Amino acid sequence: MTQAPTPTADTVRQLARTLLHQGGKGEAGDKSAATAAAPEVRPVAEGGGHSTWWVGTRHVLRLATDRDASLRRRREVRLRDLVRPHLPVAVPSAVAQGEWAPGLAYTLDTRIAGGTADQHDVSAIGEDDLAGLLSGMREVPVRQAETLGVPRLAPRSLEALRRMAVHAAEHLGKADEFDPARIAQLTAPAAAQLAAQPGTAVLVHHALRGEHVVVSADGRVRGVLDWTDAVVGDPAEDIAGLALAVGAPAAVRAATLAGYGARPCLRGLWLARCDTVIRLADRLQGRDDSPLPLLRTQLRRAWEAILLERVTEFREDDKGEET
């Protein structure tokens, strides 16, 4: 198997110069582009293996580094066009697309102004934006999404996740990172009560991390990035993602405003809580290379207290819901 090339600043600069000189038509290799001014390029994130680059102040160049990522990158362009009319927040538009190396796709996207949810707190009006996002995702026609190649993903077992989190919490307790007694709030019967219900699958972004939620300095949510991991599946996964991105209270308030009841809200909350405990334990044991400060921040956000906290209250409120 031929090893994929590693994107470099020179590779990105040459490709960006060609695309911008041609007005974003997506065909690289025009010799006249050599006379165009080279745009400023810099990687979006620190570290090696860069695949996402800022190009000037108005564009983002995203490079797939393997064939599977190329398929998802091409699908993403069509999926964003499908979801855009349903959402109250911006979705990047592709200015150009093509291949930056044999079989490896790229997209040159418009840049959405703002920071990220890791940089700015979401305001009360921003929570309304998130509610509109979750509502809009339910309106996207599932069949059309699947026609584009968006896969259908079965809901995760919260009970299996709970058992893993209990074990992970014991390790975190010994490392003085987390009180293992807190995970006991989610009992096996409660996990069973919070199982995903049939017939509730919607389009799910499935990667609503802080870095993918664009937030302005005044706390408004301006856009959502990176739709390559989208699936048709459990809407609680996006509620869980928001709990990691903006905190449990804001995520649950937004989901409630979007019309979700106690069951999916609590399910999303506990998916997030179990995930953060497991990932932090994996990081401490060398099985995860995510930044330690980020994992600690996500754990803190997911474990923030909410009003809809006791499963006993959920059971009483849930009697009138359809199952």
ABEGO torsion letter per residue (X at the ends): XBBBBBBBAAAAAAAAAAAAAAGGAGBBGBAAAAABBBBBBBBABBEBGBABBBBEAABBBBBBABAAAAAAAAAAAAAAAAAAAABABBBBBBABBEBABBGBBBBBBBBBBEBBAAABBBBAAAAAAAAAAAAAAAABBAAAAAAAGBBBBBBBBAAAAAAAAAAAAAAAAAAGABBAAAAAABBAAAAAAABBBBGABBBBAGABBAAABBBBAAGBBABBBGAAABBBBBAAAAAAAAAAAAEAAAAAAAAAAAGBBAAAAAAAAAAAAAAAAAAAAAAAAGABABBAAAAAAAAAAAABBBABABAAAAAAAAAABBX
